[in-house]
């Protein structure tokens, strides 16, 4: 199935990530494009670089994260994710 990540516009390898409480980078992966777009609109109001929503097969993005030992979090419509105040 398709999932959605945010990347830096025109720089698809620059995948958006957040820091968890232990300062680990975690990539949010949305199951619904509307939720990814809503988050994109929220961060565009902050001082982030231009971002875009990119769709990928779930096994591709999750496999890429696992290959790199990169943490990720699946964001479903039940999850409410708000951007941090300060881009890191």
DASUL-V842777 format. One record per backbone hydrogen bond with DSSP energy under -1.0 kcal/mol. NH is the residue of the N-H (numbers start at 0). CO is the residue of the C=O. E is the energy in kcal/mol with one decimal. If there is no record, write none. Layout:
# DASUL-V842777
nh | co | e
NH | CO | E
NH | CO | E
This chain:
# DASUL-V842777
nh | co | e
2 | 55 | -3.2
3 | 29 | -2.6
4 | 53 | -2.4
6 | 51 | -2.5
7 | 13 | -1.9
8 | 49 | -3.0
10 | 7 | -2.3
13 | 10 | -3.0
14 | 12 | -1.7
15 | 5 | -3.3
17 | 25 | -3.1
19 | 23 | -2.6
22 | 19 | -2.3
25 | 17 | -3.3
26 | 70 | -2.1
28 | 72 | -3.1
29 | 3 | -3.0
30 | 74 | -2.3
35 | 31 | -1.7
36 | 32 | -2.7
37 | 33 | -2.2
38 | 34 | -2.2
39 | 35 | -2.4
40 | 36 | -2.2
41 | 37 | -1.8
42 | 38 | -2.4
43 | 39 | -1.7
45 | 42 | -1.0
51 | 6 | -2.7
53 | 4 | -3.1
55 | 2 | -2.8
57 | 0 | -3.1
60 | 56 | -1.9
61 | 57 | -2.5
62 | 58 | -1.6
63 | 59 | -2.3
64 | 60 | -2.1
65 | 61 | -2.6
66 | 62 | -2.7
67 | 63 | -1.5
68 | 65 | -1.0
69 | 64 | -3.2
72 | 26 | -2.5
74 | 28 | -3.6
78 | 75 | -2.1
